[in-house]
Protein backbone atom coordinates (compact mmCIF):
# COMPACT_ATOMS: atom_id res chain seq x y z
CA UNK A 1 0.00 0.00 0.00
CA UNK A 2 1.38 3.43 -0.92
CA UNK A 3 2.14 6.04 1.76
CA UNK A 4 1.44 9.71 1.22
CA UNK A 5 2.05 13.03 2.94
CA UNK A 6 -0.74 15.58 2.47
CA UNK A 7 0.03 19.09 3.67
CA UNK A 8 -2.48 21.91 4.14
CA UNK A 9 -1.03 25.40 4.53
CA UNK A 10 -3.33 27.85 6.30
CA UNK A 11 -3.82 31.09 8.17
CA UNK A 12 -6.32 32.21 10.75
CA UNK A 13 -8.74 34.63 9.06
CA UNK A 14 -8.85 36.76 12.23
CA UNK A 15 -5.46 36.89 14.00
CA UNK A 16 -7.12 38.18 17.18
CA UNK A 17 -8.92 34.79 17.39
CA UNK A 18 -5.86 32.62 16.70
CA UNK A 19 -6.15 30.73 20.02
CA UNK A 20 -9.76 29.79 19.14
CA UNK A 21 -8.62 28.73 15.64
CA UNK A 22 -5.83 26.53 17.02
CA UNK A 23 -8.15 24.94 19.56
CA UNK A 24 -10.72 24.12 16.85
CA UNK A 25 -8.02 22.77 14.51
CA UNK A 26 -6.36 20.59 17.15
CA UNK A 27 -9.40 19.39 19.09
CA UNK A 28 -12.11 19.19 16.41
CA UNK A 29 -10.75 19.28 12.87
CA UNK A 30 -7.79 16.91 13.12
CA UNK A 31 -9.76 14.22 15.02
CA UNK A 32 -12.52 14.54 12.39
CA UNK A 33 -10.04 14.20 9.51
CA UNK A 34 -8.47 11.14 11.13
CA UNK A 35 -11.81 9.32 10.84
CA UNK A 36 -11.26 9.27 7.05
CA UNK A 37 -10.18 5.78 5.91
CA UNK A 38 -6.44 5.66 5.27
CA UNK A 39 -5.59 8.77 7.28
CA UNK A 40 -3.14 7.51 9.90
CA UNK A 41 -1.49 10.46 11.66
CA UNK A 42 -1.51 14.23 11.75
CA UNK A 43 0.94 16.92 12.83
CA UNK A 44 0.72 20.71 12.88
CA UNK A 45 3.55 23.17 12.66
CA UNK A 46 3.76 26.94 12.89
CA UNK A 47 6.00 29.15 10.77
CA UNK A 48 7.05 31.96 13.14
CA UNK A 49 7.87 34.31 10.24
CA UNK A 50 5.75 33.50 7.18
CA UNK A 51 6.48 35.47 4.04
CA UNK A 52 3.85 37.28 1.99
CA UNK A 53 1.19 34.84 0.82
CA UNK A 54 2.58 31.96 2.90
CA UNK A 55 0.55 30.08 5.46
CA UNK A 56 1.53 30.56 9.08
CA UNK A 57 0.42 27.01 9.83
CA UNK A 58 0.80 23.66 8.11
CA UNK A 59 -1.06 20.47 8.93
CA UNK A 60 0.61 17.30 7.68
CA UNK A 61 -1.35 14.07 7.31
CA UNK A 62 0.15 10.63 6.74
CA UNK A 63 -2.10 8.59 4.46
CA UNK A 64 -1.95 4.94 3.42
CA UNK A 65 -3.80 4.39 0.16
CA UNK A 66 -3.49 2.72 -3.22
CA UNK A 67 -6.13 5.11 -4.58
CA UNK A 68 -5.16 8.56 -3.31
CA UNK A 69 -7.80 10.28 -5.45
CA UNK A 70 -10.54 8.24 -3.74
CA UNK A 71 -9.00 8.95 -0.33
CA UNK A 72 -8.95 12.70 -0.95
CA UNK A 73 -12.51 12.56 -2.31
CA UNK A 74 -13.59 10.80 0.91
CA UNK A 75 -11.84 13.52 2.91
CA UNK A 76 -13.65 16.28 1.02
CA UNK A 77 -16.99 14.49 1.43
CA UNK A 78 -16.39 14.23 5.18
CA UNK A 79 -15.39 17.89 5.38
CA UNK A 80 -18.62 18.87 3.59
CA UNK A 81 -20.69 16.72 5.96
CA UNK A 82 -19.02 18.24 9.02
CA UNK A 83 -19.53 21.73 7.61
CA UNK A 84 -23.25 20.94 7.34
CA UNK A 85 -23.16 19.77 10.98
CA UNK A 86 -21.57 23.05 12.09
CA UNK A 87 -18.16 21.49 12.84
CA UNK A 88 -16.18 23.77 10.51
CA UNK A 89 -14.63 27.11 11.34
CA UNK A 90 -14.94 30.40 9.46
CA UNK A 91 -11.43 31.17 10.74
CA UNK A 92 -9.74 28.64 8.42
CA UNK A 93 -8.11 30.25 5.40
CA UNK A 94 -6.32 27.64 3.27
CA UNK A 95 -3.33 29.12 1.41
CA UNK A 96 -2.09 25.95 -0.30
CA UNK A 97 -2.08 22.18 -0.51
CA UNK A 98 0.74 19.74 -1.29
CA UNK A 99 0.67 15.98 -1.85
CA UNK A 100 3.72 13.70 -1.83
CA UNK A 101 4.14 9.94 -2.28
CA UNK A 102 6.67 8.28 0.04
CA UNK A 103 9.79 7.12 -1.79
CA UNK A 104 12.14 6.42 1.15
CA UNK A 105 10.99 5.06 4.52
CA UNK A 106 11.77 7.11 7.62
CA UNK A 107 15.23 6.65 9.09
CA UNK A 108 16.75 7.75 12.35
CA UNK A 109 20.19 9.24 12.96
CA UNK A 110 21.39 5.97 14.54
CA UNK A 111 20.76 3.97 11.36
CA UNK A 112 23.50 3.57 8.74
C-alpha positions in Angstrom: 0.0 0.0 0.0 1.4 3.4 -0.9 2.1 6.0 1.8 1.4 9.7 1.2 2.0 13.0 2.9 -0.7 15.6 2.5 0.0 19.1 3.7 -2.5 21.9 4.1 -1.0 25.4 4.5 -3.3 27.9 6.3 -3.8 31.1 8.2 -6.3 32.2 10.8 -8.7 34.6 9.1 -8.8 36.8 12.2 -5.5 36.9 14.0 -7.1 38.2 17.2 -8.9 34.8 17.4 -5.9 32.6 16.7 -6.2 30.7 20.0 -9.8 29.8 19.1 -8.6 28.7 15.6 -5.8 26.5 17.0 -8.2 24.9 19.6 -10.7 24.1 16.8 -8.0 22.8 14.5 -6.4 20.6 17.1 -9.4 19.4 19.1 -12.1 19.2 16.4 -10.7 19.3 12.9 -7.8 16.9 13.1 -9.8 14.2 15.0 -12.5 14.5 12.4 -10.0 14.2 9.5 -8.5 11.1 11.1 -11.8 9.3 10.8 -11.3 9.3 7.1 -10.2 5.8 5.9 -6.4 5.7 5.3 -5.6 8.8 7.3 -3.1 7.5 9.9 -1.5 10.5 11.7 -1.5 14.2 11.8 0.9 16.9 12.8 0.7 20.7 12.9 3.6 23.2 12.7 3.8 26.9 12.9 6.0 29.2 10.8 7.1 32.0 13.1 7.9 34.3 10.2 5.7 33.5 7.2 6.5 35.5 4.0 3.8 37.3 2.0 1.2 34.8 0.8 2.6 32.0 2.9 0.5 30.1 5.5 1.5 30.6 9.1 0.4 27.0 9.8 0.8 23.7 8.1 -1.1 20.5 8.9 0.6 17.3 7.7 -1.3 14.1 7.3 0.1 10.6 6.7 -2.1 8.6 4.5 -2.0 4.9 3.4 -3.8 4.4 0.2 -3.5 2.7 -3.2 -6.1 5.1 -4.6 -5.2 8.6 -3.3 -7.8 10.3 -5.4 -10.5 8.2 -3.7 -9.0 8.9 -0.3 -9.0 12.7 -0.9 -12.5 12.6 -2.3 -13.6 10.8 0.9 -11.8 13.5 2.9 -13.7 16.3 1.0 -17.0 14.5 1.4 -16.4 14.2 5.2 -15.4 17.9 5.4 -18.6 18.9 3.6 -20.7 16.7 6.0 -19.0 18.2 9.0 -19.5 21.7 7.6 -23.3 20.9 7.3 -23.2 19.8 11.0 -21.6 23.0 12.1 -18.2 21.5 12.8 -16.2 23.8 10.5 -14.6 27.1 11.3 -14.9 30.4 9.5 -11.4 31.2 10.7 -9.7 28.6 8.4 -8.1 30.3 5.4 -6.3 27.6 3.3 -3.3 29.1 1.4 -2.1 26.0 -0.3 -2.1 22.2 -0.5 0.7 19.7 -1.3 0.7 16.0 -1.8 3.7 13.7 -1.8 4.1 9.9 -2.3 6.7 8.3 0.0 9.8 7.1 -1.8 12.1 6.4 1.1 11.0 5.1 4.5 11.8 7.1 7.6 15.2 6.7 9.1 16.8 7.8 12.3 20.2 9.2 13.0 21.4 6.0 14.5 20.8 4.0 11.4 23.5 3.6 8.7 
